[in-house]
């Protein structure tokens, strides 16, 4: 509809919006198919094109016939990305929902712009440029942020994406009576020769492992491998376990794969129950 069809390996591919105008659920399924159903998500972002309380009601004149008008209205409903979002919210696991957010500008009251209403483009662009998304996030132990969190959702999302570039690489897991001790390193997906690595290091002020704050001496020319030790009561293996990072803000943000619950069995292994940035690398090495 918006893009010309193209041939790929002998098959004709058409605009996916004709069937899945909001492909959020498709993206979740594809990510799990590629990386496995147990791989956690850090951040999932759904971006809409604006919404109102009322969809466009008048079909073009070509659909004056009753059956064709009904067909057009069904097509418009199928294009309703906000309805797909509401359905996703109602059927998705609460922990995963804590990692999912929707960015969609509420348009001025009235009907949704018609598909060919190019006269409203400038107005919609101005509204989107000045729109402020309010943060809505869970406040339990699995919340990806903690502390005096900003209400500016875009700021918080930027911090969460930045934090997802850090991950934990375990070295050993030891079970001492009723305490499990996990030793490993906090690492970074970027390497020292990456310009992004230097920018990330400059913005990083501290890490927090459970309740202990670590203020490391980070070098922008050396690969990051920060030694950490995590202790957890075996009886509390279902409680959220946190490794967070602090940037220039007053709040901490979870690194990739955290918060999680840690369950240790014989043979020793990690079982992750948390919520990977769908546009980033999977939480690997664990």
C-alpha positions, -999 to +999 in steps of 0.1 A: +000+000+000+028+024+010+056+005-006+059-011-040+059-049-040+094-065-044+106-099-054+127-119-029+140-153-038+111-158-062+084-146-038+065-113-041+066-094-009+040-067-001+037-041+026+033-060+059+010-033+073-018-046+052-021-075+076+000-066+107-001-028+109+013-031+145+038-059+142+046-060+180+035-095+186+052-107+154+085-092+166+082-109+200+075-143+183+104-138+158+128-128+186+119-160+206+123-181+174+158-167+168+171-166+203+149-191+222+119-188+244+140-184+276+160-154+264+149-123+284+140-090+268+155-057+281+134-032+262+106-036+236+094-004+220+062+000+199+060+032+179+026+043+165+016+069+140-010+088+161-044+079+174-078+094+182-110+082+199-128+078+166-115+062+134-123+078+101-160+071+094-165+081+058-154+057+031-143+072-002-171+077-028-159+046-046-173+026-017-208+039-019-221+003-024-230-012+010-209-044+007-179-025-005-183+001+023-184-027+049-152-041+034-135-008+036-145-003+072-132-038+080-099-028+063-096+004+083-102-016+115-074-040+105-051-010+101-058+001+137-025-003+154-037+011+187-064-017+189-036-042+183-017-026+212-046-029+236-050-065+227-013-072+232-015-055+267-044-076+277-028-110+268+009-104+277+028-116+308+030-088+334+068-091+337+073-087+300+048-058+299+071-041+324+097-040+296+074-029+268+063+006+261+042+023+234+051+056+219+020+070+201+009+106+199-027+113+208-040+136+180-065+164+185-100+153+194-119+143+163-118+117+137-086+099+126-072+115+095-082+099+062-055+079+044-053+106+017-055+136+041-021+151+033-033+185+045-028+174+081+007+162+078+024+195+089+000+197+119+007+161+129+045+167+126+044+197+148+023+179+174+047+149+175+077+172+178+063+189+209+046+158+224+058+147+259+054+110+268+047+104+304+066+074+320+045+046+332+065+018+348+060-009+374+073-002+409+080-038+420+114-055+423+114-063+385+111-026+375+139-018+351+146+015+368+147+026+405+152+058+424+141+093+416+130+084+381+122+111+355+087+114+341+101+119+306+097+085+290+121+092+262+148+101+286+143+069+306+141+048+274+175+063+263+190+053+296+176+018+294+190+013+259+223+026+271+223+003+301+215-027+280+250-024+265+263-038+298+259-075+307+270-100+333+293-128+325+294-155+352+327-172+362+315-197+388+285-205+410+290-220+445+264-232+469+273-228+505+247-243+528+218-219+524+237-192+504+245-192+467+275-172+457+279-161+421+311-146+408+317-130+375+323-098+356+303-068+344+312-065+307+303-042+278+292-051+243+313-024+229+351-027+225+377+000+234+382+009+197+345+017+193+336+054+197+304+043+214+325+026+242+342+058+251+309+077+252+293+051+273+322+050+298+321+088+301+284+087+310+288+059+336+292+070+372+284+039+392+272+003+393+250-012+420+250-050+427+220-058+449+223-031+476+260-024+472+272+006+451+304+003+432+322+034+419+347+019+395+378+035+379+367+030+343+393+033+315+381+042+281+410+024+264+406-010+281+380-037+277+356-037+306+357-067+330+346-055+364+348-082+391+316-086+411+302-111+436+265-118+442+252-135+473+216-148+475+198-168+501+188-201+486+154-197+502+150-164+483+159-177+448+126-164+434+133-128+446+145-103+420+182-100+418+195-067+405+226-053+388+221-017+379+241+011+364+239+049+371+245+075+345+241+113+348+206+109+363+194+104+399+182+068+392+197+034+385+189+013+354+192-025+351+219-039+329+210-065+302+192-095+316+183-079+350+164-079+372+161-117+373+155-146+396+184-170+403+177-207+407+206-231+412+202-268+407+226-298+402+244-296+378+249-259+385+232-237+360+215-204+356+178-201+350+168-166+339+133-154+346+132-118+337+122-098+310+168-083+256+164-052+238+145-064+208+167-042+186+199-053+203+219-084+208+205-113+229+216-117+265+244-142+256+271-160+275+248-171+303 
